[in-house]
Amino acid sequence: IIRAIRQLKRKTVVVIASHDPSAQALADDIIAFDDTLPMQKPHAIDAPTTRIAKTHQTATEAPSLRRPLYLSLRQLLSGSWKKYLSASLLGVLAAVFAISLTALSGWLIVRASEQPPVLYLMVAIVGVRFFGIGRALLYYWSRLAIHDAVFSSATALRVRLWNGLARKGPAFRALLSAGNTMDRVVRDSDRVQELLPRLLLPVVSFVIVSVCLGATIVVLLPSALLFTIVVQLLLSLALIASAIMIQRYSRQQFNAESQLTVQLTRLIENHVQARANGYLSALQKEVISASNTLRQLATRQALLRGGFQGFSVCIIYAYAVGLLLIAANSHEVLGPVLAVILLAPLGLLPLLSDAVTAIQQWPLFTEVLRRTDRITHIDFIEGDVELKKTPVEMLALNHIGYQYPGTQQKILSDITISVDSNRWLLVTGPSGSGKSTLLALLLKNIQPTEGIYTLDGQDSREVAPASIRENIVWCPQESHLFNSSIRANLLIARSRSDIPSDTEINTVLDRVGLLPVVNQMEHGLDTNIGSEGHKLSGGQRQRLALARTLLTKAGVVLLDEPTAHLDEAASVEIVRDLHDIFKKKLVVLVSHEDMQLTPNIAKVYL
């Protein structure tokens, strides 16, 4: 970045607002808003150091091996399988009632034309009413059941996506950007919620009903056996061909929808800066271009879908005409029964139309499912025992290495270090060196592929994730602060059964140096801090996050870039205060540069 600014400086006037000495060194003139001059970078003092050979690759987004699609689908449906089963049964019955209504109505019309005594028609008349009312009720109940099941699955998926982003976030911060979060948690789950009811019920209903109908026609007209088999094969081939031809467009549409979501979020987030810097129109053009691409793909899919549906309708009508010719030549059936044979296949038309749409949307659904699976899938067996000793007093990494599934290079390699509650661990290295991956490993969001990670001598692979979360707390680079009061932002540090008192809150605020500031506020702890804490300064937001960390009662604290976005004076003050704040805790501090710490630390250079 510094090099890019230096090159830009040769072409135009550059105004830099920064507290970074390396950025200030580029300036010809400096305007200071206070009496603080550029400070010398704090020097790192000697400490035991572990240097890791740079054999890893830069981590951007977690790669993973694809697990079989049926496992992902089973996980999606498992929580509500009884609801899906009942919805499918109701859907099949509704389709059977619809075809029975058509067939019985045809029988009744032809039989009535023969003018028999009306008593011979009463059963058929009642049957028409029965199937007509039953079809409507069954269709309504099936839709209620399928949407109930889909909403349950979508809710569970959103929770898994949220947990997955939280689990992988420490290693891959790109996943936690607003655009990606919106696309994964909101858009992907909405896609599943939208596609799932259009896939399962139509396909299941069409397959079962078409087979049963074909068997019924063969029983009534045995000479139509071969013709019926040929028609069934043609319909199956038409469905498969439509899925294959539309697959490419479905994947392109999926990517275009994701791109549009990310670009819209980016435009909404940055419209003020974009307007000020004159590139708002460029962002708007990107959104318009993405919208046009999506429209073109949707148009192509609609044309293909309509073409295959028209072809399928022609097959059904050709089947009815063929049955008429076969019946006329064979003389096997009488008039009323012939009406049943000819009209019953027409009841397949709405089912076939829905099935064609479902089959064509299947590639898009599988793409969404695989994409969500990359976030939600846990590729290791979680432990189920509690930590034997709390709070944790010793953390050890023994020849730890990590390699993402499906990749050849290691993110981490041969890390051996131990640290106790009287000693800090500083993890440092350039951007992309694996610092965040190491944090994810310590939080047990990922499992080491080499070596052993122990807590007080207990193998972390045996420990339940809930026990890890209770005893290890992560204070991220940019802790999220909610648009609520100071008190509310601190209370979420604990469960509802262990709500901290005002005395405890004031104690931790005093330890992080915020109590005088809070006492000067008109509403004290009930002061609203605004969206993402924008009413507080950068240092105050960081200290509030540290106070929330202290309230957790965890014995191990993971600090991720605690001085990020702070000026140098505030950084030095924060680092100095960290020793007092966490003097009785086991601390792992991650930073992209050396920090001025006490001599009693261990260092890992990645």
C-alpha positions in Angstrom: 0.0 0.0 0.0 2.8 2.4 0.9 4.5 1.6 -2.4 1.2 2.3 -4.3 0.8 5.6 -2.6 4.4 6.6 -3.4 3.7 5.8 -7.1 0.4 7.7 -7.0 2.2 10.7 -5.5 4.1 11.2 -8.7 1.0 11.7 -10.7 -1.4 13.7 -8.5 -1.8 15.5 -5.2 -2.3 13.1 -2.3 -3.8 13.9 1.0 -3.3 11.2 3.7 -5.1 11.0 7.0 -3.1 8.5 9.0 -1.4 7.8 12.4 1.0 5.4 10.8 4.6 6.7 10.8 5.4 5.0 7.6 2.5 6.7 5.9 3.4 10.1 7.5 7.0 9.7 6.1 5.6 10.1 2.6 4.2 13.5 3.3 5.9 16.8 2.3 3.8 18.7 4.9 2.1 17.5 8.0 -0.9 19.1 9.8 -1.2 17.9 13.4 -4.6 18.3 15.1 -2.9 18.1 18.5 0.6 18.3 20.0 1.4 14.7 19.3 4.3 14.4 16.9 5.1 11.2 14.9 6.5 8.8 17.3 9.2 6.3 16.9 8.0 2.8 16.4 8.2 0.9 19.7 11.0 -1.5 19.6 10.5 -5.2 20.3 12.5 -6.4 23.2 14.4 -9.7 23.3 12.2 -12.7 24.1 12.2 -16.4 23.4 11.2 -16.7 19.7 10.0 -19.5 17.5 10.3 -18.8 13.7 8.2 -20.9 11.4 9.5 -21.7 7.9 7.3 -20.0 5.2 6.1 -23.1 3.4 2.4 -22.1 3.6 0.1 -20.4 1.1 -1.9 -17.3 1.7 -5.3 -18.0 3.0 -8.3 -16.2 1.4 -11.3 -18.5 1.6 -11.4 -21.9 3.1 -11.1 -24.6 0.5 -12.7 -27.9 1.3 -13.3 -31.3 -0.3 -16.7 -31.9 -1.7 -18.6 -34.4 0.3 -21.4 -36.4 -1.4 -24.4 -34.4 -2.2 -26.8 -36.8 -0.6 -25.1 -36.2 2.8 -25.7 -32.4 2.4 -29.3 -33.0 1.4 -29.8 -35.4 4.3 -28.5 -32.9 6.7 -30.8 -30.3 5.3 -33.9 -32.5 5.5 -33.1 -34.5 8.6 -34.6 -32.2 11.2 -38.0 -32.1 9.5 -38.1 -35.4 7.5 -41.5 -36.3 9.0 -43.0 -33.1 7.7 -41.5 -33.7 4.3 -42.9 -37.2 4.2 -46.4 -36.0 5.2 -46.2 -33.2 2.6 -45.2 -35.6 -0.1 -48.0 -38.0 0.8 -50.6 -35.2 0.8 -49.2 -33.9 -2.5 -49.5 -37.4 -4.1 -53.1 -37.8 -2.8 -54.0 -34.3 -4.1 -52.7 -35.3 -7.6 -54.5 -38.6 -7.5 -57.7 -36.9 -6.5 -57.3 -34.4 -9.4 -56.8 -37.1 -12.0 -59.6 -39.1 -10.5 -61.9 -36.1 -10.8 -61.0 -35.7 -14.5 -61.4 -39.3 -15.3 -64.7 -39.8 -13.3 -66.1 -36.6 -14.8 -65.4 -38.1 -18.3 -67.0 -41.4 -17.3 -70.1 -39.6 -16.0 -70.6 -37.5 -19.1 -70.3 -40.5 -21.5 -72.4 -42.7 -19.3 -75.1 -40.0 -18.9 -75.3 -39.7 -22.7 -76.6 -43.3 -22.7 -79.5 -42.0 -20.6 -79.6 -44.8 -17.9 -81.8 -44.4 -14.8 -80.4 -41.6 -12.6 -79.8 -44.0 -9.7 -77.0 -45.6 -11.8 -75.3 -42.2 -11.8 -75.7 -41.2 -8.2 -72.4 -42.8 -7.0 -70.5 -41.1 -9.8 -72.1 -37.8 -9.0 -71.2 -38.0 -5.4 -67.7 -39.2 -6.4 -67.1 -36.1 -8.5 -68.1 -33.9 -5.6 -65.9 -36.0 -3.2 -62.8 -35.8 -5.5 -63.4 -32.1 -6.2 -63.6 -31.0 -2.6 -60.9 -33.5 -1.5 -58.4 -32.3 -4.2 -58.7 -28.7 -2.9 -58.3 -29.7 0.7 -55.4 -32.0 0.1 -53.6 -29.5 -2.1 -54.0 -26.8 0.6 -52.8 -29.2 3.4 -49.8 -30.3 1.3 -48.7 -26.7 0.7 -49.1 -26.0 4.4 -47.0 -29.0 5.3 -44.2 -28.4 2.7 -43.8 -24.8 3.7 -43.8 -25.6 7.4 -41.0 -28.1 6.6 -39.1 -25.7 4.4 -39.2 -22.9 6.9 -37.9 -25.3 9.6 -35.0 -26.4 7.3 -34.2 -22.8 6.3 -34.1 -21.6 9.9 -31.8 -24.5 10.8 -29.6 -23.7 7.8 -29.3 -20.1 8.8 -28.1 -21.1 12.2 -25.6 -23.5 10.7 -24.4 -20.8 8.3 -24.1 -18.2 11.1 -22.1 -20.7 13.2 -20.0 -21.7 10.2 -19.1 -18.1 9.5 -18.2 -17.6 13.1 -16.2 -20.8 13.1 -14.3 -20.0 9.9 -14.2 -16.2 10.4 -11.0 -16.1 12.5 -9.1 -17.8 9.7 -10.9 -16.1 6.8 -11.9 -12.6 7.5 -13.1 -12.1 3.9 -16.1 -14.3 4.8 -17.1 -11.8 7.5 -17.4 -8.8 5.1 -20.9 -7.3 4.9 -21.4 -8.4 1.3 -20.3 -12.0 1.9 -22.3 -12.3 5.1 -25.4 -11.0 3.4 -24.9 -13.3 0.5 -24.3 -16.4 2.6 -26.6 -16.0 5.5 -29.5 -14.2 3.8 -29.3 -14.9 0.1 -28.2 -18.5 0.1 -30.7 -19.5 2.8 -33.4 -17.6 0.8 -32.5 -19.6 -2.3 -32.9 -22.8 -0.4 -36.2 -21.7 1.0 -37.4 -20.7 -2.4 -36.2 -23.7 -4.4 -36.9 -26.6 -1.9 -40.7 -26.7 -2.1 -40.5 -26.4 -5.9 -38.2 -29.4 -6.1 -39.3 -32.2 -3.8 -43.1 -32.1 -4.0 -43.5 -31.8 -7.8 -40.9 -34.5 -8.7 -42.2 -37.0 -6.1 -45.8 -36.4 -7.1 -45.1 -36.8 -10.8 -43.0 -39.9 -10.5 -45.5 -41.8 -8.3 -48.7 -40.6 -10.0 -47.3 -41.2 -13.6 -46.3 -44.8 -12.7 -49.6 -45.5 -11.0 -51.5 -44.0 -13.9 -49.5 -46.0 -16.5 -50.2 -49.2 -14.6 -53.9 -48.4 -14.4 -54.2 -47.7 -18.2 -52.4 -50.9 -18.9 -54.8 -52.8 -16.7 -57.8 -51.2 -18.6 -56.1 -51.5 -22.0 -53.5 -54.3 -22.1 -52.6 -53.7 -25.7 -51.2 -50.2 -24.8 -48.4 -51.7 -22.6 -45.5 -51.1 -25.1 -46.8 -47.7 -26.1 -47.1 -46.6 -22.4 -43.6 -47.7 -21.7 -42.3 -45.7 -24.7 -44.1 -42.6 -23.5 -42.8 -43.0 -20.0 -39.2 -43.3 -21.3 -39.7 -40.2 -23.6 -40.9 -38.1 -20.6 -38.0 -39.3 -18.5 -35.5 -38.4 -21.3 -37.1 -35.0 -21.7 -36.7 -34.2 -18.0 -33.1 -35.4 -18.0 -32.3 -33.5 -21.2 -33.8 -30.3 -19.8 -31.7 -30.6 -16.6 -28.5 -31.1 -18.6 -29.1 -28.2 -21.0 -30.1 -25.7 -18.4 -27.3 -26.7 -15.9 -24.7 -24.3 -17.4 -27.2 -21.4 -17.3 -28.2 -22.2 -13.7 -24.6 -22.0 -12.5 -24.1 -18.7 -14.3 -27.3 -17.4 -12.8 -26.2 -18.4 -9.3 -22.9 -16.6 -9.7 -24.6 -13.5 -11.2 -27.1 -13.3 -8.3 -24.2 -13.6 -5.7 -22.3 -10.9 -7.6 -25.3 -8.6 -7.6 -25.9 -9.1 -3.9 -22.3 -8.3 -3.1 -22.2 -5.2 -5.4 -25.4 -3.8 -4.0 -24.2 -4.2 -0.4 -20.9 -2.5 -1.4 -22.8 0.3 -3.0 -25.0 0.9 0.0 -22.1 0.7 2.4 -19.8 3.0 0.5 -22.2 5.5 -1.2 -21.0 8.4 0.9 -17.3 7.9 0.2 -18.1 7.0 -3.5 -20.0 10.2 -4.0 -17.2 12.3 -2.3 -14.6 10.7 -4.5 -16.5 10.7 -7.7 -16.9 7.0 -8.4 -20.5 6.6 -7.4 -21.5 6.3 -11.0 -18.9 3.6 -11.6 -20.4 1.5 -8.8 -23.9 2.1 -10.1 -22.8 0.9 -13.6 -21.4 -2.3 -12.0 -24.8 -2.9 -10.4 -26.7 -2.2 -13.6 -24.3 -4.4 -15.6 -24.8 -7.3 -13.1 -28.6 -6.8 -13.2 -28.6 -6.9 -17.0 -26.5 -10.1 -17.0 -28.9 -11.7 -14.6 -31.9 -10.7 -16.7 -30.3 -12.2 -19.8 -29.6 -15.5 -18.1 -33.2 -15.6 -16.6 -34.6 -15.0 -20.1 -32.6 -17.8 -21.6 -33.7 -20.2 -18.8 -37.3 -19.2 -19.3 -37.1 -19.9 -23.1 -35.6 -23.3 -22.4 -38.1 -24.1 -19.7 -41.0 -23.1 -22.0 -39.6 -25.1 -24.9 -39.3 -28.3 -22.8 -42.7 -27.8 -21.2 -44.3 -27.4 -24.7 -42.5 -30.6 -25.9 -43.8 -32.5 -22.8 -47.3 -31.3 -23.4 -47.1 -32.5 -27.0 -46.0 -35.9 -25.7 -49.0 -36.1 -23.4 -51.5 -35.2 -26.1 -49.8 -37.6 -28.5 -50.2 -40.3 -25.8 -53.9 -39.6 -25.5 -54.4 -39.8 -29.3 -52.3 -43.0 -29.5 -54.5 -44.6 -26.8 -57.6 -43.7 -28.8 -56.2 -45.4 -31.9 -55.1 -48.5 -30.0 -58.5 -48.7 -28.3 -60.3 -48.3 -31.6 -58.3 -51.1 -33.2 -58.4 -53.5 -30.3 -62.1 -53.1 -29.4 -61.1 -53.9 -25.8 -63.0 -51.1 -23.9 -66.4 -49.6 -24.0 -67.3 -45.9 -24.3 -67.3 -44.8 -20.6 -64.1 -46.7 -19.8 -62.5 -45.3 -23.0 -63.3 -41.8 -21.7 -61.4 -42.6 -18.5 -58.4 -43.9 -20.4 -58.3 -40.8 -22.7 -58.9 -38.1 -20.1 -56.8 -39.4 -17.2 -53.4 -38.7 -18.9 -54.4 -35.0 -19.3 -54.4 -34.8 -15.5 -50.6 -35.2 -15.7 -50.2 -31.9 -17.5 -49.9 -29.6 -14.4 -47.7 -32.2 -12.6 -45.5 -32.5 -15.7 -45.1 -28.7 -15.9 -44.1 -28.5 -12.3 -41.7 -31.4 -12.6 -40.0 -29.9 -15.6 -39.5 -26.6 -13.7 -38.2 -28.6 -10.7 -35.7 -30.7 -12.7 -34.4 -27.6 -14.5 -33.8 -25.8 -11.1 -32.1 -28.8 -9.6 -28.6 -27.8 -10.8 -29.0 -24.4 -9.2 -30.2 -26.0 -6.0 -27.2 -28.3 -5.9 -24.8 -25.4 -6.4 -26.4 -23.5 -3.5 -26.2 -26.7 -1.4 -22.5 -27.2 -2.1 -21.8 -23.6 -1.4 -23.5 -23.6 2.0 -21.9 -27.0 2.8 -18.4 -25.4 2.4 -19.4 -23.1 5.3 -21.5 -25.4 7.5 -19.6 -28.7 7.2 -17.4 -29.7 10.1 -14.6 -32.0 8.7 -13.6 -33.4 12.1 -15.2 -35.3 14.9 -16.0 -33.0 17.9 -15.1 -34.1 21.4 -17.7 -34.5 24.1 -15.9 -34.2 27.4 -15.4 -31.2 29.7 -12.1 -29.6 30.5 -10.8 -31.3 33.6 -9.3 -28.1 35.0 -10.7 -24.6 34.8 -9.6 -21.9 34.4 -7.0 -23.1 31.9 -3.4 -22.5 33.1 -1.3 -24.1 30.4 -1.7 -24.1 26.6 0.8 -26.1 24.5 1.3 -26.7 20.8 3.4 -29.7 19.9 4.6 -29.8 16.3 1.3 -28.3 15.1 0.6 -28.1 11.4 -2.5 -27.4 9.3 -3.4 -28.0 5.7 -6.8 -27.3 4.3 -8.6 -30.2 2.6 -8.1 -30.3 -1.1 -4.8 -28.3 -1.0 -1.2 -29.3 -1.3 0.5 -26.6 0.7 0.4 -26.1 4.5 -0.9 -23.0 6.2 0.9 -23.8 9.4 3.9 -26.1 9.8 5.8 -27.5 12.9 4.8 -25.0 15.6 5.9 -26.0 19.1 5.3 -23.6 21.9 3.8 -23.6 25.4 2.5 -20.7 27.5 1.0 -20.5 31.0 -1.0 -17.9 32.9 2.2 -16.1 34.0 3.5 -15.7 30.4 2.1 -14.2 27.2 2.4 -15.6 23.7 2.9 -13.1 20.8 2.1 -14.4 17.4 3.4 -12.1 14.6 4.0 -12.1 10.9 2.9 -10.4 7.7 -0.6 -10.4 6.4 -1.7 -13.8 5.1 1.0 -15.7 7.0 -1.5 -17.8 9.0 -2.0 -15.8 12.2 -5.8 -15.9 11.9 -5.7 -19.6 11.1 -3.7 -20.3 14.3 -6.4 -18.4 16.2 -9.1 -20.5 14.6 -7.1 -23.6 15.6 -6.8 -22.4 19.2 -10.6 -21.8 19.3 -11.0 -25.3 17.9 -12.9 -24.1 14.9 -10.5 -26.2 12.9 -8.5 -29.3 13.9 -4.7 -29.5 13.4 -3.7 -32.0 10.6 -0.4 -32.5 12.4 0.7 -32.5 16.0 -1.3 -32.1 19.2 -2.9 -29.1 20.9 -3.3 -29.5 24.6 -5.0 -27.5 27.4 -3.5 -28.3 30.8 -2.2 -31.5 29.3 -5.6 -32.6 28.0 -5.9 -33.2 24.2 -8.2 -30.6 22.7 -9.6 -33.2 20.3 -11.4 -34.8 23.3 -12.9 -31.5 24.6 -16.4 -30.5 23.7 -16.7 -27.2 21.7 -19.0 -25.7 24.4 -16.3 -26.3 27.0 -13.7 -24.6 24.8 -16.0 -21.6 24.3 -16.5 -21.2 28.1 -12.8 -21.2 28.8 -11.3 -19.5 25.8 -12.5 -16.1 24.6 -11.6 -14.3 21.4 -11.5 -10.5 21.2 -11.4 -9.9 17.4 -9.7 -7.1 15.5 -13.1 -5.3 15.2 -15.5 -6.5 17.8 -19.0 -5.8 16.9 -20.9 -3.3 19.0 -24.6 -3.3 18.8 -26.8 -0.2 18.4 -27.8 -0.3 22.1 -26.6 0.8 25.5 -23.2 0.2 27.0 -24.9 -2.1 29.6 -26.6 -4.2 26.9 -23.3 -4.6 24.9 -21.6 -5.9 28.1 -24.4 -8.2 29.3 -24.1 -10.4 26.2 -20.7 -11.6 27.6 -22.6 -14.1 29.8 -25.6 -16.3 29.7 -29.0 -15.2 31.1 -28.4 -17.4 34.1 -25.3 -15.5 35.0 -26.0 -11.8 34.3 -23.3 -9.5 35.7 -24.3 -6.9 38.3 -23.7 -3.2 37.9 -20.8 -3.5 40.4 -19.1 -6.1 38.2 -19.6 -4.0 35.1 -18.2 -0.9 36.8 -15.2 -2.9 38.0 -14.3 -4.1 34.6 -14.9 -0.6 33.1 -12.5 0.8 35.7 -9.9 -1.9 34.8 -10.0 -0.9 31.1 -10.1 2.8 31.9 -13.6 3.6 30.7 -15.4 4.2 34.0 -14.6 7.9 34.2 -15.8 8.3 30.6 -19.1 6.5 31.3 -19.7 8.4 34.6 -19.5 11.6 32.6 -22.2 10.5 30.2 -25.7 11.8 30.9 -27.3 8.3 31.0 -24.2 6.4 32.3 -24.4 2.7 31.5 -27.7 3.2 29.7 -26.1 5.5 27.1 -26.8 4.4 23.5 -23.5 4.1 21.6 -25.0 4.0 18.1 -24.6 1.5 15.3 -21.3 -0.3 15.6 -20.5 2.1 18.5 -19.9 5.1 16.2 -20.6 7.5 19.1 -17.4 6.3 20.8 -13.9 6.9 19.7 -11.8 4.1 18.3 -9.9 3.6 21.5 -13.1 3.6 23.5 -14.7 1.0 21.3 -11.6 -1.2 21.7 -11.7 -0.8 25.5 -15.4 -1.6 25.6 -14.7 -4.8 23.7 -11.9 -5.6 26.2 -14.4 -5.0 29.1 -16.8 -7.4 27.5 -14.0 -10.0 27.2 -13.2 -9.6 30.9 -16.8 -10.3 31.9 -16.7 -13.7 30.3 -14.6 -15.2 33.2 -12.6 -17.2 30.6 -9.0 -18.2 31.6 -7.5 -17.9 28.1 -7.8 -14.6 26.1 -7.0 -14.4 22.4 -6.4 -10.8 21.3 -6.5 -10.2 17.6 -4.7 -7.0 16.6 -5.9 -5.0 19.6 -4.2 -1.8 18.4 -5.6 -1.9 14.9 -6.8 1.5 13.6 -5.5 3.3 16.7 -2.9 6.0 16.6 0.5 5.3 18.0 0.0 7.0 21.3 -3.3 5.2 21.9 -1.6 1.9 20.8 1.2 2.3 23.3 -1.4 3.1 26.0 -3.5 0.1 25.1 -0.5 -2.3 25.1 0.6 -0.9 28.5 -2.8 -1.3 30.0 -3.2 -4.8 28.6 -0.6 -6.1 31.1 -2.6 -4.8 34.0 -6.0 -5.8 32.6 -5.1 -9.5 31.9 -2.3 -10.0 34.4 -3.9 -13.1 35.8 -4.9 -14.6 32.5 -3.3 -16.7 29.8 -3.0 -14.3 26.8 -2.3 -15.1 23.1 -1.8 -11.8 21.3 -1.8 -11.7 17.5 -0.2 -8.7 15.6 1.3 -8.1 12.3 4.2 -6.3 14.0 6.3 -6.6 17.1 4.8 -4.9 20.1 6.4 -3.5 23.3 5.7 -6.2 25.9 7.2 -7.4 29.1 10.3 -9.7 28.9 8.2 -12.7 30.1 6.7 -13.5 26.8 7.1 -16.1 24.0 7.0 -15.2 20.4 6.0 -17.1 17.2 7.0 -15.6 13.9 4.9 -17.0 11.0 
